[in-house]
């Protein structure tokens, strides 16, 4: 069994819009999450975009499983155990 990280986002109380991305390192997970938050910020109104970008850069402070909520949307990293990767 391998330990990995699942990365995704969803509206609170809803399933994710797409399959979460699974990666081996926490650093990879944070980078993917940052990119997802930035991409969503680019399509948001300009005043909201700043909130997305601030959140994306604050991901660097995470050191364990967690989520961040930006503009009512949850972005998360979860520790998972998977079969052979």
N, C-alpha and C positions, 0 to 999 in steps of 0.2 A: 504494500500500500504506500502511496506517495501523498505527501502533504502538498496542497496547492492553494491558490487563491482564486476565488470567483469574483468577477467585477461586473457590475451592472447598475441599472437605474430603473426606477418605477415611480408611478404616482402612488402616494400613500394609500394603502388598502387594496392596491391592484397588483396583478402579476406584472413582471417586467415586459416591456414592449418587444424585446427580442431575447434570444438565448444569452445568458451571461457569458463573458469571456473567461476562460480558465487559463491561468499562467502559473509558473513554478515559483517565481520570487515575488516578494512583497514590493520590491522596487519596480518591477514590471507592472504589477497591479496598480500602483500609484500613478505611474506614467499613463497607463490606459485610462484610468479614471480622470486624470487631469485633462487629457485630450477630449474625452467625452463631455466633460463640463464646459470646456472651451468651445467645442463645436455647438453645443446647445446655446451658449451665450452669444455666438455669432448670429444666430437666427432670432434672438430676442430683441426687444426694444433696447435702445442704447442705454437708458438709465438702468435697466436690469442687467445688461451685459457686464457692467462693472461688478455687480454682485457675483456673477458667475466666475469672472476672472479672479476676484478676490478668493472665492472658494477654491478654485483650481490651484492657486498658489498655496493656500493653507493646507492642502492635502499633505504637504511635506512634513507637517507636524504629527501626522498619525503614526502610531507605533504598534497598533494592534487592530483587530477587527473593529470596524466602525462604519458609520454612515454620516453623510453630511446632507442637509436639506438646503436646497437653493430654489427660491421662487416656488415653493410648494412641491418640489420634486426631490425624491431621495436618490442619492448616489452612494453606492456601497461597495465595500470590499469584505469578503467573508472567507474565513479559513475553511477549507474543505479537504476531505480525504478522498482520493480517487484511486482507481485501479492503475495499472501500468500506464505511464505517460511517456 
